[in-house]
Amino acid sequence: MFVCSVKSNTLKLAAIIVLAVVAAAVLIILLPSNDRVAAGSLFKGSDTVNYDKIKTEDDRINFLSQFGWDTKEGCVEEVEVKIPADFDRVMNSYNDLQKAQGLDLSEYKGKSAMRYTYEIANYPDYDGTVYANIIVYKNRVIGGDICSSDTQGFIQGFELPSESQ
């Protein structure tokens, strides 16, 4: 004959462990995941920005329009660029801009990518020339910026600034 006795403290501990596991599972299922960014979409509120399947000029223009940008005519420049294997101070600063918008060029060190440049037609409260640069690697946007061509210009991420900025 085999007799097993269980104290109430053991039952409480088992119940606490089971509840903790269930709570952790619920949090994993319900909380947003960074894997969604890696899979090709960045979630901003209820909007989804697609970074994948960027094959044609229409795809690139549609990518920019997801942020509210209108472009003038076609691509101004299309050039192959090599992401440096070692980042200097300037490249680290540029990559910080990329990281702020959910991208990271350090994953592509030493790789060649295409940079497409478009002239922006609707930058708010600015009369100078503004360009959008999109860096594409294997049909996926891996980086880019919106910048002015002025010597005292600016550079920013893809997000359209509000009229008051």
Secondary structure, DSSP 4 states (H G I P E B T S, - for coil): -------HHHHHHHHHHHHHHHHHHHHHHHS--THHHHTTEEEETTEEEE-B---SHHHHHHHHHTTT--EEEEEEEEEEEE--SS--HHHHHHHHHHHHTT--GGGGTT-EEEEEEEEES--TT--S-EEEEEEEETTEEEEEEEEE-STT--EE-SSPPPTT-
